Amino acid sequence: MSEGYNLEAHLDSAAAPVLAADLKALRGKSVRVDGGAVRFAGTLSLQVLIAARRQWLEDGQDFTVHPFSGALGAACCDLGLSLTDIGASPDDQNDMERTA
């Protein structure tokens, strides 16, 4: 069973260390991140999500981001990232591309 984690609405540089610590505490478990409330996502917080997803993959655990807000999707797009880089499904990525 996956642990749930809700992202804050404002993921600026001050939120990144808290996000990293919260996710570190969940390591070793499958995690489903709810990004539906995100209204702003900065580079550092996105880097934390990318690193977490990579760590979970390396550990053989699931790390998914769903749902995600338009702001979270736009922040990824602005930095040239795919939503799959932070843990969204390829279907979510395709849906975002169709609506962009």
C-alpha positions as CSV (number, residue, x, y, z in Angstrom):
1,M,0.0,0.0,0.0
2,S,1.2,3.5,-0.9
3,E,1.8,6.3,1.6
4,G,0.1,9.5,0.7
5,Y,1.8,12.8,0.7
6,N,0.2,16.2,-0.2
7,L,2.4,18.9,-1.7
8,E,2.0,22.4,-0.3
9,A,0.5,25.1,-2.6
10,H,3.6,27.2,-2.7
11,L,6.8,25.2,-3.3
12,D,9.5,27.9,-3.3
13,S,13.1,27.5,-2.2
14,A,12.1,27.7,1.5
15,A,9.8,24.7,1.0
16,A,12.4,22.5,-0.6
17,P,14.3,21.5,2.6
18,V,11.0,20.6,4.3
19,L,9.8,18.6,1.3
20,A,13.2,16.8,1.2
21,A,13.0,15.9,4.9
22,D,9.3,14.8,4.6
23,L,10.1,12.5,1.6
24,K,13.2,11.1,3.2
25,A,11.1,10.0,6.2
26,L,9.0,8.0,3.7
27,R,11.9,6.2,2.0
28,G,11.5,2.5,1.7
29,K,7.8,2.8,1.1
30,S,5.8,3.3,-2.0
31,V,4.6,6.9,-2.1
32,R,1.8,8.6,-4.0
33,V,2.3,12.4,-4.0
34,D,-0.8,14.6,-4.5
35,G,0.2,17.7,-6.5
36,G,-3.3,18.9,-7.2
37,A,-3.0,21.9,-4.8
38,V,0.3,23.3,-6.1
39,R,0.0,26.9,-7.3
40,F,3.7,27.7,-7.6
41,A,6.7,25.3,-7.9
42,G,10.2,26.5,-8.0
43,T,13.3,24.9,-9.3
44,L,14.7,23.6,-5.9
45,S,11.4,21.9,-5.0
46,L,11.2,20.3,-8.5
47,Q,14.8,19.1,-8.0
48,V,13.8,17.5,-4.8
49,L,10.9,15.7,-6.5
50,I,13.2,14.5,-9.3
51,A,15.8,13.2,-6.9
52,A,13.2,11.5,-4.8
53,R,11.7,9.8,-7.9
54,R,15.2,8.6,-8.9
55,Q,15.9,7.3,-5.4
56,W,12.6,5.4,-5.2
57,L,13.3,3.8,-8.6
58,E,16.7,2.8,-7.4
59,D,15.2,1.4,-4.3
60,G,12.6,-0.6,-6.3
61,Q,9.7,1.3,-4.8
62,D,6.9,3.2,-6.5
63,F,6.9,7.0,-6.5
64,T,4.0,8.6,-8.3
65,V,2.7,12.2,-8.5
66,H,-1.0,12.3,-9.2
67,P,-3.0,14.4,-9.5
68,F,-0.9,17.4,-10.4
69,S,-2.1,21.0,-10.9
70,G,-1.7,23.0,-14.1
71,A,0.9,25.2,-12.2
72,L,3.0,22.1,-11.4
73,G,2.8,21.0,-15.0
74,A,3.7,24.5,-16.3
75,A,6.7,24.7,-13.9
76,C,8.0,21.5,-15.3
77,C,7.4,22.6,-18.8
78,D,9.1,26.0,-18.2
79,L,12.3,24.2,-17.1
80,G,12.2,21.7,-20.0
81,L,11.2,18.8,-17.7
82,S,8.7,16.1,-18.4
83,L,6.1,15.4,-15.8
84,T,7.5,11.8,-15.8
85,D,10.7,13.3,-14.4
86,I,8.9,14.1,-11.1
87,G,6.9,10.9,-11.0
88,A,3.7,11.5,-13.1
89,S,2.6,8.8,-15.5
90,P,3.3,8.9,-19.2
91,D,-0.5,9.2,-19.7
92,D,-0.5,12.3,-17.6
93,Q,2.4,13.7,-19.6
94,N,0.5,13.0,-22.8
95,D,-2.7,14.6,-21.5
96,M,-0.8,17.7,-20.5
97,E,0.8,18.0,-24.0
98,R,-2.6,17.6,-25.7
99,T,-4.1,20.5,-23.7
100,A,-1.0,22.8,-24.0
